[in-house]
Amino acid sequence: MAEEVLIDPEKTRGHLTSSLLAVAFLSSFGSSMLYGYNLAVVNSPAQYIKDFFNQTIVRRNGSEVDEETLTLMYSVTVSIFAIGGLVGSLTVGMQVTRFGRKGTLVHSTVLVFIGGGLMGFSRLCGSPEMIIVGRFITGIHSGISLSVVPMYLGEIAPKNLRGFLGLVPSIFICIGVFIAQILGLHEILGKEEHWPLFLSLVVVPTFIQLMLLPWFPESPRYLLMEKRNIHATITALKWYRTKSNIQAEVEEMQEEQRSLSSLETVSVLQLFRDPSVRWQLFTVIVVNAGMQLSGIDAIWFYTNAIFENAGIPVQQIQYTTVGTGAIEVIAGLIGCFTIERVGRRPLMIGGFSFMGVCCAGITFSLMLQAHLPFMRYVSVACVVGIIAGFCIGPAGVPFLMTGELFKQSHRPAAYIVGGFLNWISNFTVGFVFPFLQMSAGAFCYLVFCGVCVGVAAYVYFIIPETKNKTFVEISQLFASRNACESENQVLGPADQVRLKKMNGYGALVPVDVDKMDRTDK
């Protein structure tokens, strides 16, 4: 049978196809966006939820509770989301190995329907516990999706588009926050009778995702390297690569597969014990912990108070907050559309450095605003600057980098470590910040300034640029730093493969390279 080369081998750059864009938007819309939505959804109806807690306790016990107890119950309701996220992040490795990347996203949608249902019917059932449990369950879903969506998009994207698609989830996180801020306005769902509906709207985007995402193929890398299904791999690549070189990409996957010391997915313990990925692992720890310890959550926590101190009328603060949400989305779009042009390192270094400068600016503006009234507006500008600096790079690049620094066997365990640190750091900042603020006052933001500058310096001196590089090439960049030989193996003639078209399916067969060259001539 005569060989038929499907695509010109010279075309190696991937193109942004409609299928790639659709799956990026769909997976982020039904998963990543919910994380941002759940972060902000409890802010607007806070007093209504506290009133519901108080009314339920009065009905059950016949007496009211004090304000401190109500505040504690509300704090548990807010923070339990992070605990759920922590639990969900620890299950990522097991799920993506068993169900696949897309399969995990599809299976985890049931958590949103359960959590959203509990929160939506909590007032009807007179049960504050349903809100708390619902927040915990939706937190589990966010803990899973926050790692799986970047992993899935990173594996289906061609190397020259991996950064662009990898930042799509971070844009949808910002969009989720923005939508929650808009819907929380008093004119829309910010009224007492609407808060159960407000909390339960998470089921809508998840339902759309559940209806459409199963029609898209699984990650080609997962199908080839873990499931050994060549026909499904080529079918998936044809779906996502209408103008790309399928043959070259399959060869690159097989090259990575041959370079692995083990084809089995490693555990977290094995990841920590593997000296060949020591610096990649340390990098994941630094950037994921630094993303939350940069103080972004504390800034969001303190935004309303800073705006109030700046003289903004209380009734106008909700609209000002919506304005900051719009700035988040714009900054995220800037990062997404520039990452493939400027690279990962500049966005990380610039974003963290700008956040550090603005954190220092908040400290000095809070110290001087009693003497210089215009410093109040400087503090507002610094808040906006921190949010913009965060969204332009540090908000999304750490998740992208977690996937890029590791090859197939180590990637799930790396996302477990990154997700765990992300959520535990998130919870730590939320818990410690009020005490840090009481003890250090305005100087507490200098702590965040130090973290931001430290992470920026680490990225500058340690992390190489990974733009437009294969996973094997990125591994080679760290080989000398890890004091071990490169795992990559040179392909011999017997390993060369050629893509043929047989009975409508692609198949990979060994070929004689010399004979192939003579035939081509």
C-alpha positions as CSV (number, residue, x, y, z in Angstrom):
1,M,0.0,0.0,0.0
2,A,1.4,3.4,-1.0
3,E,2.1,5.8,1.9
4,E,0.1,9.0,2.0
5,V,1.6,11.8,4.2
6,L,-1.4,13.6,5.8
7,I,0.2,17.0,6.3
8,D,3.4,18.7,5.1
9,P,6.1,17.8,7.6
10,E,7.5,21.4,7.3
11,K,4.4,22.8,9.0
12,T,5.1,22.4,12.7
13,R,3.4,25.5,14.2
14,G,-0.1,25.0,15.5
15,H,-3.0,27.2,14.6
16,L,-5.8,28.4,16.8
17,T,-8.7,26.3,15.5
18,S,-12.3,26.8,16.4
19,S,-12.2,23.5,18.2
20,L,-9.4,24.6,20.4
21,L,-11.0,27.9,21.2
22,A,-14.4,26.3,21.9
23,V,-13.0,23.7,24.3
24,A,-10.9,26.3,26.1
25,F,-13.9,28.6,26.6
26,L,-16.3,25.8,27.5
27,S,-14.1,24.1,30.1
28,S,-13.2,27.5,31.7
29,F,-16.8,28.7,31.5
30,G,-18.2,25.7,33.4
31,S,-15.4,25.3,35.9
32,S,-12.8,28.1,36.3
33,M,-15.5,30.8,36.2
34,L,-17.3,29.2,39.2
35,Y,-14.2,29.6,41.3
36,G,-14.2,33.4,40.8
37,Y,-18.0,33.5,41.2
38,N,-17.8,31.6,44.5
39,L,-15.1,33.9,45.8
40,A,-17.2,37.0,45.4
41,V,-20.8,35.7,45.7
42,V,-21.0,35.8,49.5
43,N,-19.9,39.5,49.8
44,S,-23.1,41.2,48.8
45,P,-25.7,39.1,50.7
46,A,-23.5,38.8,53.8
47,Q,-26.0,40.6,56.1
48,Y,-29.0,38.7,54.7
49,I,-27.2,35.4,55.4
50,K,-26.4,36.4,58.9
51,D,-30.0,37.4,59.5
52,F,-31.1,34.0,58.2
53,F,-28.7,32.3,60.6
54,N,-30.1,34.4,63.5
55,Q,-33.8,33.8,62.6
56,T,-33.2,30.0,62.3
57,I,-31.5,29.9,65.7
58,V,-34.3,31.9,67.3
59,R,-36.8,29.5,65.8
60,R,-34.9,26.5,67.1
61,N,-33.7,27.7,70.5
62,G,-36.1,30.6,71.3
63,S,-33.3,33.2,71.8
64,E,-31.0,35.3,69.6
65,V,-27.2,34.9,69.4
66,D,-24.7,37.7,69.8
67,E,-23.0,39.4,66.9
68,E,-19.7,37.6,67.5
69,T,-21.3,34.2,67.1
70,L,-23.0,35.3,63.9
71,T,-19.7,36.6,62.6
72,L,-18.1,33.3,63.4
73,M,-20.8,31.3,61.6
74,Y,-20.5,33.6,58.6
75,S,-16.7,33.3,58.6
76,V,-17.1,29.5,58.6
77,T,-19.5,29.8,55.7
78,V,-16.9,31.8,53.7
79,S,-13.8,29.9,54.6
80,I,-15.2,26.4,54.3
81,F,-15.0,27.0,50.5
82,A,-11.2,27.0,50.8
83,I,-11.2,23.8,52.9
84,G,-13.3,22.1,50.2
85,G,-10.8,23.4,47.5
86,L,-8.0,21.9,49.5
87,V,-9.7,18.5,49.7
88,G,-10.5,18.6,46.0
89,S,-7.0,19.4,45.0
90,L,-5.7,16.3,46.8
91,T,-7.9,14.1,44.6
92,V,-6.7,15.5,41.2
93,G,-4.0,12.9,40.5
94,M,-6.2,9.9,41.1
95,Q,-9.0,11.3,39.0
96,V,-7.1,12.5,36.0
97,T,-5.3,9.1,35.8
98,R,-8.5,7.1,36.0
99,F,-11.0,9.3,34.1
100,G,-8.7,11.5,32.0
101,R,-8.6,15.2,31.9
102,K,-11.9,15.9,30.1
103,G,-13.5,13.0,31.9
104,T,-12.6,14.4,35.3
105,L,-14.2,17.8,34.4
106,V,-17.4,16.0,33.3
107,H,-17.6,13.7,36.3
108,S,-17.0,16.6,38.8
109,T,-20.0,18.5,37.6
110,V,-22.2,16.5,39.9
111,L,-20.6,18.3,42.8
112,V,-21.9,21.6,41.5
113,F,-25.5,20.4,41.2
114,I,-25.4,19.0,44.7
115,G,-23.8,22.1,46.2
116,G,-25.9,24.5,44.3
117,G,-29.1,22.6,45.2
118,L,-28.3,22.6,48.9
119,M,-27.6,26.4,48.9
120,G,-30.7,27.2,46.7
121,F,-33.1,25.3,49.0
122,S,-31.5,26.2,52.3
123,R,-33.9,29.0,53.2
124,L,-36.9,26.9,52.1
125,C,-35.7,24.1,54.4
126,G,-34.7,26.5,57.2
127,S,-31.2,25.0,57.3
128,P,-28.0,27.1,57.6
129,E,-26.1,23.9,57.5
130,M,-27.1,23.4,53.9
131,I,-25.3,26.6,53.0
132,I,-22.2,25.6,54.7
133,V,-22.2,22.0,53.2
134,G,-23.1,23.5,49.8
135,R,-20.1,25.9,50.0
136,F,-17.8,23.0,51.0
137,I,-19.0,20.8,48.1
138,T,-18.6,23.6,45.5
139,G,-15.2,24.2,47.0
140,I,-14.2,20.6,46.2
141,H,-15.3,21.1,42.6
142,S,-13.2,24.3,42.4
143,G,-10.2,22.5,43.9
144,I,-10.4,19.9,41.2
145,S,-11.1,22.3,38.2
146,L,-8.5,24.8,39.2
147,S,-5.8,22.2,38.5
148,V,-7.5,20.1,35.8
149,V,-8.6,22.8,33.4
150,P,-5.0,24.2,32.9
151,M,-3.7,20.6,32.7
152,Y,-6.2,19.7,30.0
153,L,-5.7,22.9,27.9
154,G,-1.9,22.7,28.3
155,E,-2.0,19.1,26.9
156,I,-4.3,19.8,23.9
157,A,-2.6,23.1,22.9
158,P,0.3,23.2,20.4
159,K,3.4,24.5,22.0
160,N,3.2,27.9,20.4
161,L,-0.3,28.5,21.8
162,R,0.1,26.8,25.2
163,G,0.5,30.1,27.0
164,F,-2.5,31.8,25.3
165,L,-4.8,28.9,26.1
166,G,-3.3,28.4,29.5
167,L,-4.4,31.9,30.6
168,V,-8.0,31.5,29.4
169,P,-9.0,29.9,32.8
170,S,-7.6,32.9,34.7
171,I,-9.6,35.3,32.5
172,F,-12.8,33.3,33.3
173,I,-11.9,33.5,37.0
174,C,-11.9,37.3,36.7
175,I,-15.1,37.2,34.7
176,G,-16.7,35.0,37.5
177,V,-15.8,37.6,40.1
178,F,-17.1,40.4,37.9
179,I,-20.4,38.6,37.2
180,A,-20.9,38.0,41.0
181,Q,-20.2,41.7,41.6
182,I,-22.7,42.8,39.0
183,L,-25.4,40.4,40.0
184,G,-24.9,41.4,43.6
185,L,-25.9,45.0,42.9
186,H,-29.1,46.0,44.8
187,E,-30.9,46.6,41.5
188,I,-30.4,43.0,40.4
189,L,-30.0,40.1,42.9
190,G,-28.7,42.1,45.8
191,K,-32.0,42.0,47.7
192,E,-32.9,39.8,50.6
193,E,-35.5,37.7,48.8
194,H,-33.0,36.8,46.1
195,W,-29.9,35.5,47.9
196,P,-30.7,31.8,47.7
197,L,-31.0,32.1,43.9
198,F,-27.8,34.2,43.9
199,L,-25.8,31.4,45.6
200,S,-27.3,28.6,43.4
201,L,-26.8,30.2,40.0
202,V,-23.5,28.2,39.7
203,V,-25.5,25.3,38.3
204,V,-26.3,27.2,35.0
205,P,-22.8,27.3,33.5
206,T,-22.1,23.8,34.7
207,F,-25.2,22.5,33.0
208,I,-24.1,24.1,29.7
209,Q,-20.6,22.5,30.1
210,L,-22.1,19.1,30.9
211,M,-24.3,19.2,27.7
212,L,-21.4,20.2,25.4
213,L,-18.0,19.2,26.7
214,P,-18.5,15.4,26.4
215,W,-18.6,15.9,22.6
216,F,-15.0,17.1,22.5
217,P,-12.1,14.6,22.5
218,E,-9.9,13.7,25.4
219,S,-6.3,15.0,25.7
220,P,-4.2,13.4,22.9
221,R,-1.3,13.0,25.2
222,Y,-3.4,11.1,27.8
223,L,-4.8,8.9,25.1
224,L,-1.4,8.0,23.6
225,M,0.9,8.0,26.6
226,E,-1.4,6.5,29.3
227,K,-4.1,4.7,27.4
228,R,-1.9,3.5,24.4
229,N,-4.8,4.3,22.0
230,I,-3.3,5.4,18.8
231,H,-6.5,5.6,16.8
232,A,-8.2,7.8,19.5
233,T,-5.0,10.0,19.7
234,I,-5.0,10.7,15.9
235,T,-8.7,11.3,15.9
236,A,-8.3,13.9,18.7
237,L,-5.4,15.5,16.9
238,K,-7.4,15.8,13.7
239,W,-10.1,17.5,15.7
240,Y,-7.8,20.0,17.3
241,R,-5.2,20.4,14.5
242,T,-6.8,21.2,11.1
243,K,-3.6,22.9,9.9
244,S,-0.9,21.4,12.0
245,N,1.5,18.6,11.4
246,I,0.0,15.6,13.2
247,Q,2.9,13.3,12.4
248,A,5.5,15.7,14.0
249,E,3.4,16.1,17.1
250,V,2.9,12.3,17.6
251,E,6.6,11.9,17.1
252,E,7.2,14.5,19.8
253,M,4.9,12.7,22.2
254,Q,6.6,9.4,21.5
255,E,10.0,11.1,22.1
256,E,8.7,12.3,25.5
257,Q,7.3,8.8,26.2
258,R,10.7,7.2,25.5
259,S,12.5,9.7,27.8
260,L,10.4,8.8,30.8
261,S,12.1,6.5,33.3
262,S,8.7,5.1,34.1
263,L,5.4,5.1,32.1
264,E,3.4,4.9,35.3
265,T,2.1,8.1,36.9
266,V,4.2,9.0,39.9
267,S,2.8,9.7,43.4
268,V,3.5,12.9,45.3
269,L,6.0,11.1,47.5
270,Q,7.8,9.8,44.4
271,L,7.8,13.3,43.0
272,F,9.5,14.7,46.1
273,R,12.1,11.8,46.0
274,D,13.0,12.3,42.3
275,P,16.2,14.3,42.0
276,S,15.7,14.9,38.3
277,V,12.8,17.3,39.0
278,R,14.1,18.9,42.2
279,W,14.2,22.4,40.8
280,Q,11.0,22.1,38.9
281,L,9.2,21.0,42.1
282,F,10.8,23.9,44.1
283,T,9.6,26.3,41.4
284,V,6.1,25.0,41.6
285,I,6.2,25.5,45.4
286,V,7.5,29.1,45.2
287,V,5.2,30.4,42.4
288,N,2.0,28.7,43.7
289,A,2.5,29.7,47.4
290,G,3.7,33.2,46.3
291,M,0.6,33.7,44.2
292,Q,-1.6,33.6,47.4
293,L,1.0,35.0,49.9
294,S,1.3,38.1,47.7
295,G,-1.6,39.4,49.6
296,I,-4.2,39.6,46.9
297,D,-6.8,38.0,49.1
298,A,-6.1,40.5,51.8
299,I,-6.4,43.3,49.3
300,W,-9.8,42.0,48.2
301,F,-10.8,41.8,51.9
302,Y,-9.7,45.4,52.6
303,T,-10.9,47.0,49.4
304,N,-14.2,48.4,50.8
305,A,-12.5,49.9,53.8
306,I,-9.9,51.6,51.7
307,F,-12.5,53.0,49.4
308,E,-14.5,54.2,52.4
309,N,-11.4,55.9,53.8
310,A,-10.9,57.6,50.5
311,G,-14.1,59.4,50.9
312,I,-16.2,57.4,48.5
313,P,-19.9,57.4,49.6
314,V,-20.9,54.1,51.1
315,Q,-23.8,53.7,48.7
316,Q,-21.3,54.1,45.8
317,I,-18.8,51.6,47.0
318,Q,-20.5,48.6,45.4
319,Y,-20.3,50.3,42.0
320,T,-16.6,51.1,42.6
321,T,-16.0,47.5,43.4
322,V,-17.6,46.5,40.1
323,G,-15.2,48.9,38.5
324,T,-12.2,47.0,40.0
325,G,-13.8,43.8,38.7
326,A,-13.8,45.2,35.2
327,I,-10.1,46.2,35.6
328,E,-9.4,42.5,36.6
329,V,-10.9,41.3,33.3
330,I,-9.1,43.8,31.2
331,A,-5.7,43.0,32.8
332,G,-6.4,39.3,32.4
333,L,-7.1,39.8,28.7
334,I,-3.8,41.8,28.3
335,G,-1.9,39.0,29.8
336,C,-3.6,36.4,27.7
337,F,-3.0,38.2,24.4
338,T,0.7,39.1,25.2
339,I,2.0,36.0,26.8
340,E,3.0,34.3,23.5
341,R,4.7,37.5,22.4
342,V,6.6,38.5,25.6
343,G,6.9,35.1,27.3
344,R,6.0,33.8,30.8
345,R,8.9,35.3,32.7
346,P,8.2,39.0,31.9
347,L,4.6,38.6,32.9
348,M,5.6,37.0,36.2
349,I,8.5,39.3,37.0
350,G,6.5,42.4,36.0
351,G,3.3,41.4,37.7
352,F,4.9,40.5,41.0
353,S,7.2,43.5,41.0
354,F,4.4,45.9,40.3
355,M,2.4,44.3,43.1
356,G,5.3,44.8,45.4
357,V,5.6,48.5,44.6
358,C,1.9,49.0,45.1
359,C,1.9,47.1,48.4
360,A,4.6,49.5,49.6
361,G,2.6,52.4,48.3
362,I,-0.5,51.3,50.3
363,T,1.7,51.3,53.5
364,F,3.0,54.8,52.9
365,S,-0.4,56.2,51.8
366,L,-2.1,54.8,54.9
367,M,0.6,56.4,57.1
368,L,0.4,59.8,55.4
369,Q,-3.2,60.2,54.6
370,A,-4.0,61.8,57.9
371,H,-1.6,64.6,57.0
372,L,-1.9,64.6,53.2
373,P,-5.6,64.1,52.2
374,F,-4.7,63.3,48.6
375,M,-2.9,60.2,49.8
376,R,-6.3,58.6,50.2
377,Y,-6.6,58.5,46.4
378,V,-3.1,57.1,46.1
379,S,-4.2,54.2,48.3
380,V,-7.1,53.6,45.9
381,A,-4.8,53.6,42.9
382,C,-2.5,51.2,44.7
383,V,-5.4,48.8,45.3
384,V,-6.3,48.9,41.7
385,G,-2.6,48.5,40.7
386,I,-2.2,45.4,42.9
387,I,-5.3,43.8,41.3
388,A,-4.2,44.7,37.8
389,G,-0.6,43.4,38.4
390,F,-2.0,40.2,39.8
391,C,-4.4,39.5,36.9
392,I,-1.9,40.3,34.2
393,G,0.4,37.4,35.1
394,P,0.6,35.9,38.6
395,A,-3.1,35.0,38.5
396,G,-2.7,32.4,35.7
397,V,0.9,31.8,34.8
398,P,1.7,29.6,37.9
399,F,-1.0,27.1,36.8
400,L,0.4,27.1,33.3
401,M,3.9,26.8,34.5
402,T,3.0,23.8,36.8
403,G,2.0,21.9,33.7
404,E,4.9,23.0,31.5
405,L,7.7,22.1,33.9
406,F,6.8,18.4,34.1
407,K,6.4,15.6,31.7
408,Q,3.4,13.3,31.5
409,S,4.3,10.9,34.3
410,H,5.0,13.7,36.9
411,R,2.3,16.3,35.9
412,P,-0.7,15.0,38.0
413,A,1.4,14.9,41.2
414,A,2.8,18.4,40.4
415,Y,-0.7,19.8,40.2
416,I,-1.6,18.1,43.5
417,V,1.4,19.9,45.2
418,G,0.6,23.2,43.4
419,G,-3.1,23.0,44.2
420,F,-2.5,22.1,47.8
421,L,-0.2,25.0,48.4
422,N,-2.5,27.4,46.6
423,W,-5.5,26.5,48.8
424,I,-3.6,26.2,52.1
425,S,-1.9,29.6,51.4
426,N,-5.3,31.1,50.5
427,F,-6.8,29.9,53.8
428,T,-3.7,31.0,55.8
429,V,-3.8,34.6,54.5
430,G,-7.5,34.9,55.1
431,F,-7.1,33.6,58.7
432,V,-3.9,35.4,59.6
433,F,-4.5,38.8,57.9
434,P,-6.9,40.3,60.5
435,F,-4.4,39.5,63.3
436,L,-1.5,40.8,61.2
437,Q,-3.4,44.0,60.5
438,M,-4.1,44.5,64.2
439,S,-0.5,44.0,65.3
440,A,1.4,45.7,62.4
441,G,-1.2,48.2,61.2
442,A,-0.3,49.7,57.8
443,F,3.1,47.9,57.9
444,C,1.4,44.6,57.3
445,Y,1.5,45.3,53.6
446,L,5.3,45.4,53.7
447,V,5.2,41.6,54.4
448,F,3.3,41.1,51.1
449,C,5.7,43.5,49.4
450,G,8.6,41.3,50.5
451,V,6.9,38.2,49.2
452,C,6.2,39.8,45.8
453,V,9.8,41.0,45.4
454,G,11.2,37.7,46.5
455,V,9.1,35.7,44.0
456,A,10.0,38.1,41.2
457,A,13.7,37.7,42.0
458,Y,13.3,33.9,42.0
459,V,11.7,33.9,38.6
460,Y,14.4,36.2,37.2
461,F,17.4,34.2,38.4
462,I,16.1,30.6,38.4
463,I,13.2,30.0,35.9
464,P,14.1,29.7,32.2
465,E,11.7,30.9,29.5
466,T,9.4,28.1,28.4
467,K,7.7,29.9,25.6
468,N,7.3,27.8,22.4
469,K,9.3,24.8,23.8
470,T,8.2,21.2,24.0
471,F,7.9,19.4,27.4
472,V,11.1,17.5,26.6
473,E,13.0,20.7,25.8
474,I,11.9,22.3,29.0
475,S,13.0,19.2,31.0
476,Q,16.5,19.6,29.3
477,L,16.7,23.2,30.5
478,F,16.6,22.0,34.1
479,A,18.9,19.0,33.7
480,S,22.1,20.8,34.5
481,R,20.6,22.6,37.4
482,N,19.3,19.3,38.8
483,A,22.8,17.9,38.5
484,C,21.6,15.0,36.4
485,E,21.9,13.9,32.8
486,S,19.2,14.9,30.4
487,E,16.6,12.2,30.2
488,N,16.0,12.8,26.6
489,Q,17.1,10.1,24.2
490,V,18.2,10.6,20.6
491,L,15.9,8.8,18.2
492,G,17.5,6.1,16.2
493,P,16.4,5.1,12.7
494,A,14.4,2.2,14.1
495,D,12.4,4.6,16.2
496,Q,11.3,6.8,13.4
497,V,7.7,6.7,12.6
498,R,5.6,7.7,9.7
499,L,1.9,8.5,9.7
500,K,-0.1,6.5,7.2
501,K,-3.7,6.5,6.2
502,M,-5.2,3.1,6.4
503,N,-8.9,2.3,6.2
504,G,-9.7,5.9,7.3
505,Y,-7.6,5.7,10.4
506,G,-4.1,6.9,11.2
507,A,-1.5,4.3,12.1
508,L,2.1,4.6,13.2
509,V,4.6,2.1,11.7
510,P,8.4,1.9,11.8
511,V,10.1,2.8,8.5
512,D,13.5,2.7,7.0
513,V,14.7,6.3,7.1
514,D,17.1,5.9,4.1
515,K,14.4,4.3,2.1
516,M,11.9,7.0,3.1
517,D,14.3,9.7,2.0
518,R,14.9,8.0,-1.4
519,T,11.2,7.7,-1.9
520,D,10.6,11.4,-1.0
521,K,13.2,12.4,-3.5
